[in-house]
Amino acid sequence: MLKEIGRYYELPLASYAIQQIVYNGLIKLIFTDTDEHVSLDLHGEFEVITSGHIMKFSPRQREALMLFYDWFHADIKIEEAKADKQGQLLLMLSNRQELIVRDGPFENWHFTILNKRYPKQNLFVHGGVGTTNY
């Protein structure tokens, strides 16, 4: 289910848009909640790159939450999602922005697919501490 391309894993998020945002001190982005629940948890700092300009966010900041609400309301879609094998996450978005979660001393992000009909197809991907695990 997770496709390996060179030093990257391709996460199956292409064409998804944020359907729900859950905030409990950290941010969880939910992309679908049908038979297949697809979500991304952000636990570490991340960067958003717009036309070469880098903005840094913490998932605990109000500004980070507002950013995702803006993307939600604008129906911004993910064009490409990949994780390198050293724990970094990269999302390319339809508005030409990039979201990068760099590797760090903790697991900084978690990508999850929970398949309610076929639990054997569940997928858990974690990035940080120098590696991407699934």
N, C-alpha and C positions, 0 to 999 in steps of 0.2 A: 504494500500500500504506500510505502514511502519510497520515492524514486531517488536513486543516487546518481548524481551527475558530477563526475570529477570529485572535487573537494567539497561539494554541496549536497544537501538533501533538499529535494523539491517538496515543499509542503503543499498539500492539496487544498489551496485557498483561492486559486485564480477564479475570478469573476464573482467572488463573494463580496457582499457589503455588510456593514455592521447592522444587526437587527435589534440588538439590545446591549446596554451597558450596565454592568453591575459594579457598584463601588462599595467596598467594605473596608476602606483604608488602603486598598490596592485596587487595581483596575482589572476587570474581566470583560473582554469583548466577546459577545455571542454572535455568531454568524448565521446559524440555523438551529432551530429547535423542533425539528420534525422527528422523523424516525432516526435521524442522524444528528446528534447534538454536536456542533462544531464550535470550539471556543479557544481563545488565546488569553492567558493570564500574564500580566506584566508585573513583575516583582522588583525589577531593577530599573535604573535610570535608562532613558532612551533618547535618541536624537531624531529630529525631523529635519530633513534637508529640502529646502525650497530654492530653486535656482542658485545653488551653490551656497546659500546662507544656512547655517546650522543653528538650530534652536535645541537646547537641552532641557529635558523634563524629568521630574521624578514622578512615579505613579501616585504619589501622595499629594501632589500639587493640584490646586484647583484649576490651574491653567491646563494641565494635562487632561483633566476631565472635560474641560470646555472644548479642547481640541477635538476629542473624539465625538462629542455631541455635534460639533460643526460638521465633521465627516459624516455622521449619522444622518443629519438633516439634509445634507447635500447629496446623499446616496453615492458616496465615493466608493468605488470598487477596488479590490486588490487585483492588480494585473499579474504580479509575480510574487511568490513567497518562497524564500529559501533560507536554509540554515547552513553555515559552514560547520565543518567537523570540530572546530575549536570553540563552539558555543555561541557564536554570533548569529543573530536573526536579521534578515533584510526583507522588507516589504516594499514593493514598488506599487504606487497607487495610480488610479485613473486621473487624478488631478496633477500628475507629474511630481508629486512629493515622494520622498522615501522615508521610511521609518526604520531606524537601525537600533537594535539592542545589542550593545557590545558585550563581549565576554567579561566576566567579573568574578569576584571571590565567592559568589553564591549562585544558585540557580536563578537566573534573572527572568526567565520566561518559560511558560508551559503551554504547549499546543495539545489539544485534546479532541479526539473524535470518539464519541460514545454512540455506538450503533445499537439501538434498543431491540431491533429484530434479530441481529446477528452479532452478539457480543464478542465472538471470535475475531471480528473485524475492527474492534476497538483499537485506537492508536493513541499512545502517550509519548510526546516528544518533549524533552527538557534541555534547556541550554544554559550553560554557565560552568564555572570552575574548570575552564579549559577544554570542555568537550560538549558535544551534543549527543544525548542518549535517547534511545527509543526502545 
